[in-house]
Amino acid sequence: MDALVFNVTTAALMVLMFKGGLALLGEGTLRGRRIPWTAVALTGLALTGVVLQVCWSGAMDALDADPARSGWWRVLTSVFMQNGGLFGGAWNIATLALVAALVDWFWGAPITLGLFLAGIILPEHIDTLFGAGGHHSTDPRNFAGSSGATYFLGATLAAALLLRILRELPTARTGLDKAQRTEVLFAAGVPALGLVMWFAQANGHGLVSVYGFVLGAAVCLLGRPAAFRTRPAAQETTHPA
């Protein structure tokens, strides 16, 4: 039962991120967008990692993030290994492809790559600093997999969405409309559910999502990407006079 609840809440967190990303970009605007090459590259690396695991029996031992083994490269290569069986690996790759595409379209390639690297490197150091121990542990299930970096990336979109709604408040004379209230649910729900998942389940996906949300908010305020400054035309909200 515990495993079922763990999987359901982890999937629910991803749904919030994905729906928030669609709201941020404007779901009706996706068809005409450019090919998200950064997402294609990251997904290709993940698929290459799976092929390598199938073809080389020693791939996991050589490339995972087992703290008992040395190797500076492991923190990077372990992200492109999958350790959750067929279903878990398929879920990780599919969610990476979808989330990375949304992130690439919003942030652009350079920031997307920077955030992805931050999602790999920062959680481990933050956990160590505060003694959280949520991202990397002695549990072999945490020695490989792209899900942590994916949830970190997805949370940056939730932060950008919430900040955009807050920017709109001074002009919303009658308060938030129904669409904006739904967007608040998607955006604020990510760190809220993430914290609940961490404290209730010690679910590292929730903790890295909080980290990603905080960093996404900081980068959004400092970098102010064009997609953040202007709400997509197909998604404009109206307020009665």
N, C-alpha and C positions, 0 to 999 in steps of 0.2 A: 504493500500500500504506500509506504514511504517513497519508494522509487517512482510510483505512478504520480504522486503529488509533485515530486521533484521535477519530473519530465513535463507535466502539465503547466506548472508555474514558469518553468524555463521557456516553454513554447509561448505562453501568454506574454511574457516579457518581450519576446521577439516580435510578436504580432503588434504590440504597442509601438515598438520602434519602427516597424515597417509602415504601419498606418500613419504614424507621425511624419515619416519621411515623404510619403505620398502627399500628405496635406501641405508640407513645407514647399515641395516643388510644384504642386498642382497636378493632380492625377491626369487631367485632360491635356497636359502639356508634354507628356512623356513620349508620345509617338514620334514627334518631330525632332527629338533631341539627338545629339551626336552619339557616336559609339563610345561608351565609357571604357576607354582602352586600359586605364589603370585597373578597373574591375576585371577586365578580360585577362590581364597579366597575372593578377593575384589568384584568380580562379584557375588559370592554367598552371601556376606553380603548385596549387593544392592538388590538382589532378595528376600532375607529374609525380608528386609525393606518393599518391596512392599507387600509381603504376610501379614506382620504385619499390614500394613495400611488397607488391605482388611478385615482382621479378627478383628481388634480393631479400633473402631471409634475414640478413643481418642489418637491414636498413634501420629498424627501430632501435636496436642496440647502439648503432653508430650515430643516430641523429636525434634521438629523443632528449628530453630535458631531465632525465634521471639525475638528481643531485648527487648520487653516489658515483657518477661517472664524470670525468673531466672533459673539457672541450669548450672553448669560447663560443663556437658556432651553434651549440645546442639550443640556446635560447631563441635563435632565429629559425633553424631548420626544424625544430620540433613543431612549430606552428603549421608546417605543411605536411606533417605526418598525421594520420588519423588513428585514434585508439578506441573508437566506440562501436566497432563492428560495422556491418553493412549499412544498417539503418542510420547509425550515428554518423558514419562518414558521409553518407548521402545528404543528411540534414546539414552537416557542417559546410559542405561544399555549396549546396544550394543556397543556404542563407548567406554565405560569404559573397556569392555572385550577386544576389539581389541587393544586399545592404551596400556592398562596395559600389555598385552602379549608382544607387541613390546618393551616396556620399561623394562620388566622383562628379556627378552632375551639379551638386550643390557647392562643394568646396573647391573643385578643380583638382587636377592631378598632383601638383606638388604638395598641397596641404593634405590631401588624402593619404599620400605615401607617408608623410610625417606623422599623421594621426595613427596610421596603421602600425608604424614602428613604435610610437608611444604606447599603443595598446599591447605591444609585446613586452616592452622593457619596463615601463613605469609601474604597472601593478605589483610586480615582484618587489621592487624597491620600496614602494609605499607600504606594502604589507610588512616588510621587514622593519621599516621605520616605526610603524605603529603596533607591530606585533599581531597583525590580523591573521596572517598565514592563510589567506583565502585563495590566492591564485596558484601558487606552487606549493605542494606539500609532498609528504611521503606516500600519498595515494597514487599508485601507478596510472590511474585514469587521468591524472593531471600532468603526466609527463609528455603528452602530445595532444594536438588538436588545434584547429583554427577558431574554435568557438569563442574563446576569451577575447581575441583581437576583434572578432566580428561584433560581439556585443558592445565592446568599447566603442567601435566605430558608429554603430547604430545609435548609441546614447548621445553622440555629438549632434545628431540631427534633432533629437528631442530637445536638447538645450537651445539650439537655434530657433526651433519652432516656438518655444515658450518665450524667448526673448523678443521675437517678432510680435507676438500677441501683446506683450507688455508695452512695446513701443506704440502699438495702436490704441492703447487705452485712452490717452488724452483726447483722441478724436472720436471715440465711441460714446457719443453723447447719451445714448439710451442704454449703455451697458453692452456687454458681449452678446452677439447674436448666437443662434443655435450652432452654427458651424464653428464659431470661435470657442464656444464652451466645449464642443467635442474635441477640438484641437488641444485645449488645456488639459483635458482628460488624457489624451495620448501623450502629451509632453511631460506633464507633471507626474503621470503614472509611472514613467520609467524609473526615476530615482526612488520614488515611494515604494513601488513593488520590489525594486532591487534591494532596498534596505530590509524590507520584510523577509525576502528570500534569504538574505545573508544571516539575519539574526534568528530566523525560525529554522532554517535548514542548513546553515553554513554553506550556502550555494554560492560558489565563487562567481558565477555569471552575474548575480545581482551586485556583488561588490565591484567588479570591473565596470559594470554599467554606471554606477555612481561616479567612479573615477572618470569615465569617458564623458559623462554629463558635465562635470565640473570643468574639465579641460575644454570641451566643446564651447561652453559658455565663455570661457576666457578668450579663446581664439576668435570667437564670433565678435566679442566686444572690441578686441584689438585689431583684427583683420577686416571686419565688416565687409564680407564678400558681397558682390552685387546681388546675388540671389537672396540675401538677407534683407537688403535695403528696400526691395520692391516685392510686394506680393504678386504672384503670377496673375496675369490679366484674367485668365479663365476662372480664377478663384477669388476675385474681388468680393468683399463683403459689403453689404449696403445697410445703412441705418436710416430709418425713417426720420424725417425732420420733426 
